Structures are given as structure tokens and as C-alpha cells.
Amino acid sequence: MRKANVVILAVMSCLTMCGESVYGQSATGMRHLDETGVSGISLCAGDARCPSAEFVMRLTVSLGRWYDVGETPEGYRRVIPITGGTFEGPKLRGEIMKGGADWQLIRGYRTSLEAIYSIKTEDGVYIHIRNKGVAYDGPDENGESSSYLMASPQFEAPAGSRYDWMNNCVFICSLDPSHVKDSIVLNIWKIK
């Protein structure tokens, strides 16, 4: 039977299929299932090329005490300050700069996420990040309990720097189930 890469499905389920260690994954960080994937969903139509993903980094983001702006015309606004942290991956590592925040907009079961912050690599290069996503915790299309959290960070690295490649790629990000006090852990992959 023909095999199809189901990296997108794996990522959308917060990578529960990818094992315990991000660093222990295959070089592309992908898993394979048959072409129907899960629940009969076809992941690649015909001869379409299925995307794959390459692990980029794991961030441990330190968070300050959140505060509520309250109900606005757009929804219920909550702000979570980013107070620092660290990141590490095969091609870069360093620290997360304090001063950013995650501006959340809550509407019923759905929360729109927009985290804006900067990182500093161990060789002293600053990279700006805008990470937009969706968190959902409510019923699915069958009325069953469902949770989902995915985001797509965009990187703004200095042109001509060794990190310039980050300006020209699509990335996805998921919440890692690891728990660190007053922090969250995020894993980021480059879609290929």
C-alpha cells in the first residue's frame, strides 16, 4: 500500500505520535501512515506532494502574571507578559528577551493567540517573532470534547545574517505537554 507523510496530521494533534523526545525524531521529524491517515481522511490527493517538517527549536518561555483588559468589541482580551526564557535547536540556541507578550482574544470556546517577542541567539543576533494561532477547547463536529492549539510563527531575522533563511519559510508551532513552573514549552518546525 502506498505510504503518505502525515506530518501535518501529527502536528495538528500536538505531535502525540512523535514520541517523547523531539531530538530523538528522524531527521525530518515525520511519521508515516497509509494514505487514508486516520478516520479515513486522505492526506495527499493524487500525485500531490505531501509536506514534511523539520524540527527547528524548542522554546521554554517564562511568563508573568496575566491580566485581563476585559470585554471589548472584539471579544474578551487577556494579556500574558513574556518575561524571558531560553530556546535550543540543531541550528540555533539562546535566550528569549523580556518585554514581549501574548495578546489573547477569547470568544466562547475559541481563543485567538498573538504572541510578539524577540529572541537573542548565542552569537548575539536578535530575531523578532510574531506567533499567531488558535486555541480551542470545546465540542467537535460530533459534539465530543475537543482541544486544539496550533500557531504559525513568523521570524524577522537580520537580512544577510546566518539566520536570514528564517525570513523565507513557513513554520508551525505547538504547545509541548512538558510543564515548567510559570512557563510554557513550545516546539517549532519548518514546513518543507
Secondary structure as UniProt FT lines:
FT   STRAND          3..5
FT   HELIX           7..12
FT   TURN            13..15
FT   HELIX           16..18
FT   TURN            23..24
FT   TURN            27..28
FT   STRAND          32..34
FT   TURN            35..36
FT   TURN            39..40
FT   TURN            46..47
FT   STRAND          53..63
FT   STRAND          67..72
FT   TURN            73..74
FT   STRAND          75..88
FT   STRAND          93..96
FT   TURN            98..99
FT   STRAND          100..107
FT   TURN            108..109
FT   STRAND          110..121
FT   TURN            122..123
FT   STRAND          126..139
FT   TURN            141..142
FT   STRAND          145..156
FT   TURN            159..160
FT   TURN            162..163
FT   HELIX           164..168
FT   STRAND          170..175
FT   TURN            181..182
FT   STRAND          183..191
//
